Amino acid sequence: MYGKPVRNRCGPRHCDREVRLHLLGNHRGSHWTAAGDRGVREGGAAAVRPVSQETGQGALSIHEVLERVSPIMHIAEGFLPQGHAVAWTVAAAPFVVHGVRALTREVKAHPESTLLLGASGAFTFVLSALKIPSVTGSCSHPTGTGLGAILFRPPIMAVLGTITLLFQALLLAHGGLTTLGANAFSMAIVGPWAGYGVYRLLRRFDVPLMVAVFFGAFVADLSTYCVTSVQLALAFPDPGTGVVGALAKFGGIFAVTQLPLAVSEGLLTVLVMRLLTQSSKGELTRLGVLVTGAGSKEATVR
């Protein structure tokens, strides 16, 4: 299962000291020991990087995974094993295709909605391009997908979110093309559907509109990172506790900054929605977010 030390796809590492994996415990010997090019030795034997049977490349510790993620938004280009990247792309494709059809119908039937569609996409692009440093060298960011999901429903948001991720990969080097499917599945599909589901559930129980909007945006943000943690855990399981152990560690690390970010995004989405109720009341009424009757307005359940 293990072979000679190899260089990973991101290029050589130039470090003079051994990087120990504190999250998983200090395992002696060759397992999960990262050494620099100078060949750091431990216990009289050269530190050896485990070789993945699937990719033939050096397996990465959770600490190294977070080091690689830290300077880049989303999951980086070429970071996931090939099989995982293909699988997530296949899983995301039907949602995006369905979303393209829904978006086409919306634009043809209501050309006036293009301005609000563009604003929803821009909101997602700007928020998801913000990089907030997290613990252990990782990073977090808002997603901005909850607003578009509430306004236009998740299928259309799947397209807007995927386009956002594509532009960020090409223009900002955030994420990547090979990992576009994985990033789209977490941020453009699961996030909007989870947030919209919570929004509808709360409105069904007559929760005030802005409260439902807050929790919809909050859940859309948080669920994105839950899925990202699952994706990373499946690709880089803990050698001792497997996928479950890795999931607990990834999720715990991201939660430190993502929980307050989700709260902040929820509040910002409420602010934007309040502005829209004043400037685009007619459009929100057509979309079913608002209903005007008897001198009052309230959101309807779609």
C-alpha positions as CSV (number, residue, x, y, z in Angstrom):
1,M,0.0,0.0,0.0
2,Y,2.9,2.4,0.8
3,G,5.7,3.2,-1.6
4,K,8.6,5.6,-2.0
5,P,8.2,9.3,-1.0
6,V,6.6,11.2,-3.9
7,R,6.0,14.8,-4.7
8,N,2.4,15.8,-4.7
9,R,0.7,17.6,-7.6
10,C,1.1,21.0,-6.1
11,G,4.9,20.9,-6.4
12,P,7.8,20.3,-4.0
13,R,7.5,21.4,-0.4
14,H,10.5,23.3,0.9
15,C,10.6,23.0,4.7
16,D,13.4,22.1,7.1
17,R,11.2,20.7,9.8
18,E,8.7,17.9,10.0
19,V,5.0,18.8,10.0
20,R,3.2,16.8,12.6
21,L,-0.5,16.1,12.5
22,H,-1.8,17.3,15.8
23,L,-5.5,16.9,14.9
24,L,-5.1,13.2,14.5
25,G,-2.4,12.7,17.1
26,N,1.4,12.2,16.7
27,H,1.6,8.9,14.9
28,R,5.2,7.5,15.1
29,G,6.8,5.9,12.1
30,S,5.9,6.6,8.5
31,H,2.1,6.9,8.8
32,W,0.8,10.4,8.1
33,T,4.2,12.0,8.5
34,A,5.0,14.9,6.2
35,A,8.7,15.6,5.6
36,G,10.4,18.2,3.5
37,D,12.7,17.6,0.5
38,R,15.7,17.3,2.7
39,G,14.4,14.0,4.0
40,V,13.6,14.6,7.7
41,R,14.2,11.3,9.6
42,E,12.3,10.1,12.7
43,G,13.3,7.2,14.8
44,G,16.2,6.3,12.6
45,A,14.0,5.8,9.5
46,A,13.2,8.2,6.7
47,A,9.8,9.8,7.0
48,V,7.7,8.3,4.2
49,R,4.5,9.8,2.8
50,P,1.7,7.2,2.4
51,V,0.8,6.6,-1.3
52,S,-2.8,6.6,-2.3
53,Q,-3.9,3.4,-4.1
54,E,-6.5,5.4,-6.1
55,T,-4.3,8.3,-7.3
56,G,-0.8,7.0,-6.9
57,Q,0.1,10.2,-5.1
58,G,1.1,11.0,-1.6
59,A,-1.8,10.8,0.8
60,L,-2.4,14.1,2.7
61,S,-3.1,14.6,6.3
62,I,-6.0,16.7,7.5
63,H,-3.5,19.3,8.5
64,E,-2.0,19.4,5.0
65,V,-5.5,19.5,3.5
66,L,-6.2,22.6,5.4
67,E,-2.8,24.1,4.5
68,R,-3.7,23.6,0.8
69,V,-7.2,25.0,1.2
70,S,-6.1,28.1,3.1
71,P,-4.9,30.4,0.3
72,I,-7.7,29.4,-2.1
73,M,-11.5,29.7,-2.0
74,H,-13.7,26.6,-2.3
75,I,-12.0,23.3,-3.1
76,A,-8.9,24.0,-5.2
77,E,-8.1,22.9,-8.7
78,G,-6.8,19.3,-8.9
79,F,-7.2,18.9,-5.2
80,L,-9.8,16.0,-5.2
81,P,-8.9,12.6,-6.5
82,Q,-10.0,12.1,-10.0
83,G,-12.8,9.7,-9.2
84,H,-14.3,12.0,-6.5
85,A,-14.2,15.0,-8.9
86,V,-16.0,13.1,-11.6
87,A,-18.6,11.7,-9.2
88,W,-19.5,15.1,-7.8
89,T,-19.7,16.5,-11.3
90,V,-22.1,13.8,-12.3
91,A,-24.2,14.4,-9.2
92,A,-24.4,18.1,-9.8
93,A,-25.1,18.0,-13.6
94,P,-28.9,17.1,-13.5
95,F,-29.6,19.9,-11.1
96,V,-27.8,22.4,-13.2
97,V,-29.5,21.2,-16.4
98,H,-32.9,21.5,-14.7
99,G,-32.0,24.9,-13.5
100,V,-31.0,26.1,-17.0
101,R,-34.5,25.1,-18.2
102,A,-36.2,26.9,-15.3
103,L,-34.1,30.0,-15.9
104,T,-34.9,30.0,-19.6
105,R,-38.6,29.8,-18.9
106,E,-38.4,32.6,-16.3
107,V,-36.6,35.0,-18.6
108,K,-38.9,34.2,-21.6
109,A,-42.1,34.6,-19.6
110,H,-40.9,37.6,-17.5
111,P,-38.0,39.6,-19.2
112,E,-38.3,42.2,-16.5
113,S,-36.9,39.8,-14.0
114,T,-33.5,39.9,-15.5
115,L,-32.4,42.8,-13.4
116,L,-33.3,41.0,-10.2
117,L,-31.7,37.8,-11.5
118,G,-28.5,39.7,-12.1
119,A,-28.6,41.3,-8.7
120,S,-29.0,37.9,-7.1
121,G,-26.1,36.5,-9.0
122,A,-23.9,39.5,-8.1
123,F,-24.9,39.2,-4.5
124,T,-23.7,35.6,-4.5
125,F,-20.5,36.5,-6.4
126,V,-19.4,39.2,-4.1
127,L,-20.2,37.4,-0.8
128,S,-18.6,34.1,-1.9
129,A,-15.5,35.9,-3.0
130,L,-14.7,37.2,0.5
131,K,-12.1,35.1,2.2
132,I,-12.2,35.1,6.0
133,P,-9.1,33.4,7.8
134,S,-10.1,30.5,10.0
135,V,-8.2,28.3,12.5
136,T,-5.4,25.9,11.5
137,G,-4.7,27.9,8.3
138,S,-8.1,27.3,6.7
139,C,-10.5,29.9,5.5
140,S,-14.3,30.4,5.3
141,H,-16.6,32.7,3.3
142,P,-20.2,33.6,3.0
143,T,-22.2,32.1,0.1
144,G,-25.0,34.5,-0.7
145,T,-27.2,31.8,-2.2
146,G,-30.0,32.0,0.2
147,L,-31.4,35.3,-1.3
148,G,-31.6,33.9,-4.8
149,A,-33.1,30.7,-3.6
150,I,-35.9,32.5,-1.8
151,L,-36.6,34.9,-4.7
152,F,-36.3,32.5,-7.7
153,R,-36.3,29.0,-6.0
154,P,-33.3,26.6,-5.9
155,P,-33.2,25.3,-9.5
156,I,-32.5,28.8,-10.8
157,M,-30.0,29.4,-8.0
158,A,-28.1,26.2,-9.1
159,V,-27.4,27.9,-12.4
160,L,-26.5,31.3,-10.9
161,G,-24.3,29.6,-8.3
162,T,-22.5,27.5,-10.8
163,I,-21.8,30.5,-13.1
164,T,-20.5,32.3,-10.1
165,L,-18.1,29.5,-9.3
166,L,-17.0,29.2,-12.9
167,F,-16.2,32.9,-13.1
168,Q,-14.3,32.8,-9.8
169,A,-12.3,29.8,-11.0
170,L,-11.4,31.5,-14.3
171,L,-10.9,35.1,-13.1
172,L,-9.9,34.9,-9.5
173,A,-8.3,31.4,-9.2
174,H,-10.8,30.6,-6.5
175,G,-11.8,26.9,-6.7
176,G,-11.1,25.2,-10.1
177,L,-12.5,23.5,-13.1
178,T,-11.9,19.9,-12.1
179,T,-13.6,20.6,-8.7
180,L,-16.4,22.8,-10.2
181,G,-18.9,20.0,-9.8
182,A,-18.0,19.4,-6.1
183,N,-18.1,23.1,-5.3
184,A,-21.4,23.6,-7.2
185,F,-23.0,20.6,-5.4
186,S,-22.2,22.1,-2.0
187,M,-22.7,25.8,-2.6
188,A,-25.1,26.0,-5.6
189,I,-27.3,23.0,-5.0
190,V,-27.4,21.7,-1.4
191,G,-27.1,25.2,0.2
192,P,-30.0,26.8,-1.8
193,W,-32.3,23.7,-1.3
194,A,-31.6,23.5,2.4
195,G,-32.1,27.2,2.9
196,Y,-35.2,27.3,0.8
197,G,-36.6,24.3,2.6
198,V,-36.2,26.0,6.0
199,Y,-37.7,29.2,4.6
200,R,-40.8,27.4,3.4
201,L,-41.2,25.4,6.5
202,L,-41.1,28.5,8.7
203,R,-43.6,30.4,6.5
204,R,-45.9,27.4,6.7
205,F,-46.1,28.0,10.4
206,D,-46.7,31.7,9.9
207,V,-43.3,32.8,11.0
208,P,-42.7,36.5,10.0
209,L,-41.1,37.0,6.6
210,M,-37.8,38.5,7.7
211,V,-37.3,35.8,10.4
212,A,-37.8,33.1,7.7
213,V,-35.4,34.9,5.4
214,F,-32.8,35.1,8.1
215,F,-32.9,31.4,8.9
216,G,-33.1,30.5,5.2
217,A,-29.9,32.4,4.5
218,F,-28.3,31.0,7.7
219,V,-29.0,27.4,6.8
220,A,-28.0,27.9,3.2
221,D,-24.6,29.1,4.3
222,L,-24.0,26.5,7.0
223,S,-25.2,23.5,5.0
224,T,-22.7,24.4,2.3
225,Y,-19.8,23.9,4.6
226,C,-21.4,20.7,6.0
227,V,-21.3,19.2,2.5
228,T,-17.8,20.5,1.9
229,S,-16.7,18.8,5.1
230,V,-18.2,15.6,3.9
231,Q,-16.5,15.9,0.5
232,L,-13.1,16.4,2.1
233,A,-13.7,13.7,4.7
234,L,-14.5,11.2,1.9
235,A,-11.4,12.2,0.0
236,F,-9.1,12.3,3.0
237,P,-10.3,9.9,5.7
238,D,-8.7,9.7,9.1
239,P,-6.4,6.6,9.1
240,G,-7.6,5.8,12.6
241,T,-11.3,6.6,12.7
242,G,-12.0,6.8,8.9
243,V,-14.5,9.1,7.3
244,V,-16.5,9.7,10.5
245,G,-13.5,10.9,12.4
246,A,-12.3,13.1,9.5
247,L,-15.8,14.6,9.1
248,A,-15.9,15.5,12.8
249,K,-12.5,17.2,12.5
250,F,-13.2,19.1,9.3
251,G,-16.6,20.2,10.5
252,G,-15.3,21.3,13.9
253,I,-12.6,23.4,12.3
254,F,-14.8,25.1,9.8
255,A,-17.6,25.7,12.4
256,V,-15.4,28.1,14.4
257,T,-15.7,30.9,11.7
258,Q,-18.7,29.6,9.7
259,L,-21.2,29.9,12.5
260,P,-20.7,33.6,13.0
261,L,-20.4,34.1,9.2
262,A,-23.8,32.4,8.7
263,V,-25.4,34.7,11.3
264,S,-23.9,37.7,9.5
265,E,-25.1,36.5,6.1
266,G,-28.5,36.0,7.5
267,L,-28.7,39.5,8.8
268,L,-27.3,41.0,5.6
269,T,-29.9,39.0,3.5
270,V,-32.6,40.4,5.7
271,L,-31.3,43.9,5.1
272,V,-31.3,43.4,1.3
273,M,-34.8,41.8,1.4
274,R,-36.1,44.9,3.3
275,L,-34.7,47.1,0.6
276,L,-36.2,45.0,-2.1
277,T,-39.7,45.2,-0.5
278,Q,-39.4,48.9,-0.9
279,S,-37.9,49.2,-4.3
280,S,-39.2,46.1,-6.1
281,K,-42.5,45.4,-4.4
282,G,-44.3,44.6,-7.6
283,E,-41.6,42.0,-8.7
284,L,-41.6,40.4,-5.2
285,T,-45.4,40.1,-5.4
286,R,-45.2,38.4,-8.8
287,L,-42.6,36.0,-7.5
288,G,-44.9,35.1,-4.5
289,V,-42.6,36.5,-1.8
290,L,-45.1,39.2,-1.0
291,V,-48.9,39.4,-1.1
292,T,-50.7,42.7,-0.8
293,G,-54.1,42.6,0.7
294,A,-56.3,44.6,3.1
295,G,-53.6,47.3,3.3
296,S,-51.0,44.9,4.5
297,K,-48.4,42.7,3.0
298,E,-47.0,39.3,3.9
299,A,-45.1,36.5,2.3
300,T,-46.9,33.6,0.8
301,V,-45.8,30.0,0.8
302,R,-44.7,28.9,-2.6
